Amino acid sequence: GEPPGGLLLAVRAARYGEAHVPAGAFCNCRSLTALTIPAGFATIGGCAFDGCSSLSALTLPAGLATIGNSAFYRCSSLTTLTIVSDHAEPRVLTREQPFDTAAVQQALEQAWAA
């Protein structure tokens, strides 16, 4: 099978010094069910996870600063979001309606304010 998405991102960051998820990186990747964005990543590009209809659990670093337009568009299964911080317990958010891009951004902003 394919290597896990988080591993691909970590390798990319180590090899190229790019601590971001490129625009469209996982577009329409229907086999992706869970992903952890490594600590130190600051940006998720536009449409990065557009159409990842099987993605149900996502873990983000609290230091994530920018989420591109439609980054989580059509992520119809994304109901668990975990935000990991160096100085606090992880925040695990679940909801019946899937998280869209705005909801992910809002959850991050609430984590920053905490």
Secondary structure, DSSP 8 states (H G I E B T S, - for coil): ----HHHHHHHHHHHH---EE-TTTTTT-TT--EEE--TT--EE-TTTTTT-TT--EEEEETT--EE-TTTTTT-TT--EEEEE-SSS--EEEE-SS---HHHHHHHHHHHHH-
